[in-house]
Amino acid sequence: MENVVSTESEKASKSLTTIIYALYAASFLVGITIIAAIIMNYIKKDDVAGTFLESHFRWQMRTFWFGLLWGIIGIVSMVLVVGIFVLIANAIWMIYRIVKGWLRLNDNKPMYAA
């Protein structure tokens, strides 16, 4: 069953979710945008509660926190050389999460797993 974005409020929330995905993606070029994205997630999460967009917000927030965790682990373990591989894997994983979420959002589908 496909969710249909119908009301103006839902359309605005979907646009906001799209902007947040764009900020996550832009963070690969301009790192500070990821901070703006996570702040927007937390400020606006109550506005999307009970909609399919809530699952996207949860997906985005977990992408941030696990990405940060693995980024820190990667930086700390660079002394052991393995850190560079951890950072590369983390970047690939984050790109996957951004693309996967953005595609499902475009299809008006919730994220089935967070």
N, C-alpha and C positions, 0 to 999 in steps of 0.2 A: 504494500500500500504506500503510495507516494504522498508526502505532505505537500500541500499547496500553500504558498505564501499568499495570503489574501488581503489582510487589512494593511492600512498605511503604516501602522506601528510595526507589524511584522516585516514589511518591506524595508522600513528604516533599520530595524534590528538586523536584517539579513545584510543590508549594505554596510552596517557597522562591522559585522562579522567578516565580511569581505575585506574591509579596510584593515582589520586586525591581521588577517592572513597576509595581506600585502606588507604590513609592517614587519611581520616575522620574516618574510622573504627578503625584504630590503635590509634586514639586519646583517646579511652576509656581505653587504657593501658598506653599510653605515650602521655600525654596531648598536648605537644608542636607540635605534627604532624598536628594538626588542623590549627595551625598558618601557617605552610608551605603550607598546602592545600589551604587556602584562598588567600595567596600571589600568588601561582601558578594560581589560578582562575583569579585573576585580571591581572596578567602579560600576560597570554595566551588567554584571552577572545576574543581579536581581531582576533586571528588565527582561531577560530572556528565560527566566525560570518558568518551567512548565511547557516550553516550546521545544521543537526539535533543535533549535539553536543552542539550547542549554548544553547538549552533548558536544557541540562544536567548541563552546567556551571551555568545557572540562578538558577536551582534547588539546586545545591550545595551551591551557595553563599547565597541563602535565608535560606537554612538549617543552615548555620553558623550563620547568623545574628539573626534569630529568636531563635535559640538554645542559643546564647549568651544572648539575652534579657530575655528568660525564666530562664536561669541559674542565672542571676543576681537577677531576681524577687524571685526565689527560695531561694537563699542565704540570701537575705534581709528579707524574710518572715519566715526564720527558727526560728526567735525569737517567732513567733506565732505558731510554730510547723507545720503549714500547709506547710511550705517551703520544708520539706522532701518529701512530696507528689508531690509538684510542680517539684522538681528535678527528682524524679522517672518518672513522666509523661514525662518530657522533654527528659530524656534518652531513654525512649521507643519510643517517637516520632522521635528522631534523628536516632535511629536504623532502624525504619520503613523507613524513607526517604533514608537512605544509601542503604538498601537492595532493595527497590523499584527502585531506580535509577540505581543501579548496574544491576539488572535483565533486565530492559528495555534497558540499554546500551548493554548488552550481546546479546539481540535480535535485535540490530540495530534500535531501536525505539526511537523517541523523547519523552521527558517528556511532557505529554499532559496538565499538569497544573503546575504552579509554585507557 
